[in-house]
Structure formats: structure tokens, C-alpha cells
Amino acid sequence: MEASVAQATSVHYVAMSRTTSSEGDINLHFVASVGVSSGTLEATWSGYGQRGSFTIVAIGPMTYLKGDASSLATFFEAVPVANASTYAGRWISFTPRDAPYRSLRSGDLTVGSVATSLKFLPTGATTMARTIVITGRPLTRTSVPAGTVITATTTISRTTKRPISQSFDASGDGSTDRSSITFSQWDAALVPTAPGGSITWASVDAALSTTTSTSS
């Protein structure tokens, strides 16, 4: 299955996740279309007593982010709350040299990253104590504590040998995680374009540093 996914040129997926713990619930919903070296992901989320939405576009080494104030300040913790409204709704571009870049690209934004997620997701009930990528929560890499019980069910197409859907349940260490993801439109034409009018993260970071220095 992993090989058939890695050989694909593109895929569309919809993922949902709910994590419940003593700190509260976190709900995530992703809709993405990804190719070999590019992809677009639209997300909505709720948790931490807030809710928000954001979009990530990856084209080659470049990454673009547009989110509301809650997403910029709370979900990504990229911009202080006091400054989040200034950059809400604006495209921000990131290069591999920018500090938030790795976090933004940790999600399933290419076919290769989808294949990796499927590779590390176990089938059946098992106990794990290693770091895995949790399919259905593309933006989060979680260290799974020893004793965590994981159950994953995958439906695979008889003809293409590629996954149609996958469900994931994990419980342990005082929390539960329930996720699901569906795949479609394998090898469909995908031509993402860079968002126009974006501002660079370097300029945002410089402005934030100036604001911080002035206020102090």
C-alpha cells in the first residue's frame, strides 16, 4: 500500500480529528489536495476555548499561510495575540530558513508525506512507545506514550491497492484521540499557484521585533 501511494502524482483527502483530555477537547477538520512537490490544505479547528480557520499552500520549497487571528496567535503561536489582527487574512510566505517553516511543512502537504503517514500508522490493536505521524491530524507529530492502545482500520481499493479511508483511535495517558481520513481523486491534475500579494515572514518577524523593542 505504501508503495502504491508513493507512486501517485496527487490525491485529495478529508480528515477529521477529536482529541479529548483533562485540558479539554480539540477538534480539527482538514480538506487537502496534494501532489509530488506541492499541496493546498484548508483547515478549521476549535479548542483552547477558541476556534479558527487557516489555509496552507506549499509550492516547492515555498510555503504560504493565511489564517484568522485565533489561528495565527493560538494554533500556530507564530504571532503574539496583540498583533494577530494585523496579519489576519493576509498571505504570509515562508522559506526553509524561517523559524515557523518546519512546523508548517510537518503536515501532509505532499504525496510523499501522506505515504509516510500511512507507513507509520499501525494496523490492528497494538502498544507503541515511539514517535509516529498520526494520520487525520496532519499538522501534529505526537510522541505516543508507552501503554497507549492504538487501533487503526484501513479500507483499500481492490483494483488500485490504494487506501480509500482510514480510521484511527488511540487512548492512554489520560487522553483519547479519534481520527478519520478519506482519500479520493488519485492522480488528478493538480496545478497550484502561489497566492498573490503575500508578505514575507522575514518582514513580519522584523516588524514584530521592532514592536516588542518599542513597547519594552
C-alpha positions, 0 to 999 in steps of 0.5 A: 500500500505504501508503495502504491501511494508513493507512486501517485502524482496527487490525491485529495483527502478529508480528515477529521480529528477529536482529541479529548483530555483533562485540558479539554477537547480539540477538534480539527477538520482538514480538506487537502489536495496534494501532489509530488512537490506541492499541496493546498490544505484548508483547515478549521479547528476549535479548542483552547476555548477558541476556534479558527480557520487557516489555509496552507499552500506549499509550492516547492520549497515555498510555503504560504499561510493565511489564517484568522487571528485565533489561528495565527496567535493560538494554533500556530503561536507564530504571532503574539495575540496583540498583533494577530489582527494585523496579519489576519487574512493576509498571505504570509510566505515562508522559506526553509530558513524561517523559524515557523517553516518546519512546523508548517511543512510537518503536515501532509502537504505532499504525496510523499508525506501522506505515504509516510503517514500511512507507513507509520500508522499501525494496523490492528490493536497494538502498544507503541512507545515511539514517535509516529505521524498520526494520520487525520491530524496532519499538522501534529507529530505526537510522541505516543506514550508507552501503554497507549492502545492504538487501533487503526482500520484501513479500507483499500481499493481492490483494483488500485491497492490504494487506501480509500479511508482510514480510521484511527483511535488511540487512548492512554495517558489520560487522553483519547484521540479519534481520527478519520481520513478519506482519500479520493481523486488519485492522480488528478491534475493538480496545478497550484499557484502561489497566492498573490500579494503575500508578505514575507515572514522575514518582514513580519518577524522584523516588524514584530521585533521592532514592536516588542523593542518599542513597547519594552 
